[in-house]
Amino acid sequence: MNGGTRRRIVWASAVMAVLGLVGPSWGPALIPARARFGVGLAEAGELFVAFGVCRAVGSALAAAVSDRLPARGLLAVYGVLLAGGLALQAAAPAWAVLVAGGGLVGFAFGCLGTEVNAVAARTGPALRAQALSLTNAVYSLGAAAGPFAVGLLLQARLGWRLAFWAWAVAALLAGAGLAAACGDVRVAPGRAAGSGLDRRVLALAGMAFAYNGGGWAVSGWAATWLVVRFHAPVLTGALGATVFYGCLTLGRLVNTSVVRSVPVPRLLWWQAVASAAALVAVSFAPSPWLAMCAFGTAGFTLGGIYPNLVAHAAALVPDRPGAMAGAIATGGAVGVSLAPFTAGALGAEGVPALGGLLAVLGVGLVALAAWVRRFAPEPH
């Protein structure tokens, strides 16, 4: 790995860390925000719908332009949009403004996530899977730190808004750094030819739907679920998402080594089976601590799935890494928009139907992984 590539991966990891901070922070922040604006569980789900739908639009748009326009300009614009959306949420005087800010954050999130994964995928076949696992591992580190940081702020009575102001500043700095590091990257002529969105890529996008839907349902509702179901303190509730994403980080670091010797379709199959078992276990947890053990196990087994999906899609259509990263990101974004909202809408007696939803998503993940393993062999 040369110096320029190493610098791009470092800054790509920094951007991914900021993206990790952003979404899962709403797990614990949603508790005081709901009280402040007087909204119920179903109405609170609007935040996830706005975020997820706009993220899907952003992912699709970024996929369309990623292989056509220089990364430097795209990353600069996306970073500014993300910072603006976070600042809007931090200053929101009403629930509708908060939801609008969530939509802008989601749009920028989809754009940035797609372009950063494209930067990692452009490292070439020898380094692609490892680079994607590394940058996405840093994402999950941010996702583990975000809800815990918000929980500490809430316990100290400093409020959740301070965290979002901090995330806005971090988005500006990291986006500018990555844009500068990508200044010498040029778009290859003819790279945008052909769609490449055959059944294999669509199946991978379907797995991203189930994976992201499950992950964001956990990050969005674990705190509420633990607090309401087990009467746990807010900080304990915030630890649910932190444990999940901490173990997700470990799973991605392990995946960085394992992916060198195991074909990606086979690895995706075993990761999907283990993840489904862990997600089902959430439903049967009799205490908050056993529930967090189930969250952690699910995080570890899910860890390698998303980077492996992007790596496999990019290997199937190597001339369009940006489009392939965008296809996977779009599938995942649709999952983000539907799964957390469904968990809130199906709430029974104030408790989101998180366990059952996670079980359904786990089964879907296994079914699609089986299809990918059988009909989408690793390209040579």
Secondary structure, 3 states (H helix, E strand, C coil): CCHHHHHHHHHHHHHHHHHHHHCCCHHHHHHHHHHHHCCCHHHHHHHHHHHHHHHHHHHHHHHHHHCCCCHHHHHHHHHHHHHHHHHHHHHCCCHHHHHHHHHHHHHHHHHHHHHHHHHHHCCCCCCHHHHHHHHHHHHHHHHHHHHHHHHHHHHCCCCCHHHHHHHHHHHHHHHHHHHHHCCCCCCCCCCCCCCCCCHHHHHHHHHHHHHHHHHHHHHHHHHHHHHHHHCCCHHHHHHHHHHHHHHHHHHHHHHHHHCCCCCHHHHHHHHHHHHHHHHHHHHCCCCHHHHHHHHHHHHHHHCCHHHHHHHHHHHHCCCCHHHHHHHHHHHHHHHHHHHHHHHHHCCECCECCHHHHHHHHHHHHHHHHHHHHHHCCCCC
